[in-house]
Amino acid sequence: MTRLGAGHSIAPSLAMCRHPGSVLLAASVVASLLALPAQAQNVGELLPRNVALDPVSYQGRSAVQLIAAPDAVNGSSYAIVKNGRFRDGTIEVDLAGKPGREAGSGARGFIGIAFRLHDDKYEYIYLRPTNGRADDQVRRNHSVQYSSYPEFDFARLRRESPEKYES
């Protein structure tokens, strides 16, 4: 569900975000966009960017699986919701992700939502699902992160403002 409000335009998209130093392989990144009421109910309503789109059933619900291209650079793998322009508001989506079958033990299964997409620049929130369930508190402190690609990516924000843009 999208709640509209006053402000500037936002183009919502589903972004595949990966940590460049991680053992998570681009081809093993998996995310599912589930049950968005008005849009993105099928692959025909998404514009892929360095991802393969596959209609799937996930936990008994219709979903779209995104798998990053093996040669995609960090921050370049996502799908844009067609005709998804709206003003400042709330983006609500059911999102699922987990490391792929071939991923190493340190894989985090990064998934995210990008917004304010314009000319290959965007802001995004991404999740590290396995961090949120980790026994290690420091790792749990790195479960959610905000970034702005490409100028203020996660590495720069973590380096220049540790702990400020993630929790």
ABEGO torsion letter per residue (X at the ends): XBBBBBEBBBBBBBBBBBBAABABBAAABBBBBBGBAABGABAAABBBBGBBBBBBBBGGBBBBBBBBBAABBBGABBBBBBGABBBBEBBBBBBBBBBBAABBAABAGBBBBBBGBBGGBBBBBBBBAAAAABABAAAAAAABBBBBOAABBAAAAAAABBGAABX
